[in-house]
Amino acid sequence: MRIAILATALVALTPFAAQAASYFVYCANDKIEVDSRNYEQMLSARGTPLCQLGSFDYLSDAQSFAQKNFGGPGGKCSCR
């Protein structure tokens, strides 16, 4: 009985615990972009070449990753 109650509680809390990332770092047309659009939306907007380099919960984390690894938004990159 305890297991059933615990399982029900875990299922009820799952949507709150599993949030999707809000910000992404992409290489789009050989330049770094930080954006809140998901891959499908960016693909529709930018076309190819496009690759996702990271996903983050906070804009500041995405910007820091882009700055540290690629010199920030607009920096050169490649999807090869």
NORRA-V992429 format. One record per residue. N is the residue number from 1. OMEGA is omega in radians with two decimals (999 if undefined). Layout:
BEGIN
((N/OMEGA) (N/OMEGA))
END
This chain:
BEGIN
((1/3.13) (2/-3.14) (3/3.13) (4/3.12) (5/3.12) (6/3.13) (7/3.11) (8/3.13) (9/3.13) (10/3.11) (11/-3.13) (12/-3.11) (13/-3.06) (14/-3.14) (15/-3.13) (16/-3.09) (17/-3.06) (18/3.09) (19/3.09) (20/3.09) (21/-3.09) (22/-3.08) (23/-3.06) (24/3.03) (25/-3.10) (26/2.86) (27/-3.12) (28/-3.12) (29/3.07) (30/3.07) (31/3.13) (32/3.05) (33/3.00) (34/-3.02) (35/3.10) (36/3.12) (37/3.11) (38/-3.03) (39/-3.11) (40/3.12) (41/3.11) (42/3.11) (43/3.11) (44/-3.10) (45/-3.02) (46/-3.06) (47/3.14) (48/0.05) (49/3.12) (50/3.01) (51/3.12) (52/-3.08) (53/3.13) (54/3.08) (55/-2.99) (56/3.09) (57/-3.05) (58/3.12) (59/-3.12) (60/3.09) (61/3.12) (62/3.13) (63/3.11) (64/3.10) (65/-3.14) (66/-3.13) (67/-3.08) (68/-3.02) (69/-3.04) (70/-3.12) (71/3.09) (72/3.10) (73/-3.07) (74/3.11) (75/-3.12) (76/3.11) (77/3.12) (78/3.12) (79/-3.11) (80/999))
END
